[in-house]
Amino acid sequence: MGLLERMAPVLAHYHVSVPFLKEPGEDGYPHRESAAVLRASGYDGLVSLEMGRSVRGLEGLRESAAKLVEWYA
């Protein structure tokens, strides 16, 4: 059992951030797998995104938010 599986029952919220605050998906992190672990644990709390300014401006933010909805909703 991994750390996320062990901690999921006591999480208050889940924070998504990638190295150097890049857009999610550019980091190789297994977001889909993490989301599946959270769902399987019954987690129904908040998922937040922390990222720096996208070089693509507001469109980069929109796409990043859409990815989080796709993966974690």
N, C-alpha and C positions, 0 to 999 in steps of 0.2 A: 504494500500500500504506500503510495507516494504522499508527500507532504500536503499537497492540496486535498487529497482524499481524507487525510486525517484531520485537517483543519476546517474543512467545509462546513461541518455542523455548527461551528462557533463563529463563523465569519459575520461581521456586521455589514461590510460591503467589500466588493472586489474591485481592485484598482488595476487598470490596464495601462502600462507604460513600457516603452521600449528604450533600449540604450540610446543616449543622445537625444531623447525626446522626439525621435523620428515618427513618421506615420506608422500605425500598426500594419503589420503584413510585410514590412521591409526587413524584419529582424529574424525571421526563421523560427520564431516562437510558435509552439503548437496551440494557437488560440482555439481552434475547433475542438481539440482534445480536452483542453482545460474547461471549455464550456460544457462538454459532455459530462465531465466529472462533476461539475457544479450541479447540473441538472439531475444527475443520478443520485446526488446527495440530498436533493430536495431544496437546494438553495433557491430562494426567491427574493433575495435582497438586491440592492443597487449594484450596478456596474458603472464605474466612472472611467473616463479617459483623460490621461495627462499626456500632452504632446506640445512640442514647441511650434513656432510659427511655420506653417507649411510654405514651401517655396512656390506652391501652386495656389496660395491664398485661400480664400473661402471655399473654393472647390475642393481643395485638399482636406479641409475640415469636414465638409459634407460627406466626402467619400470615406473618411475615417470613421465618422459616426455611423454611416451605413454599414460598414464592415462590422462594427461592434454589434449592431442590431442583428445582422445576419448570423454572427457567431454566437452571441450570448442571449438573444431574446428567446 
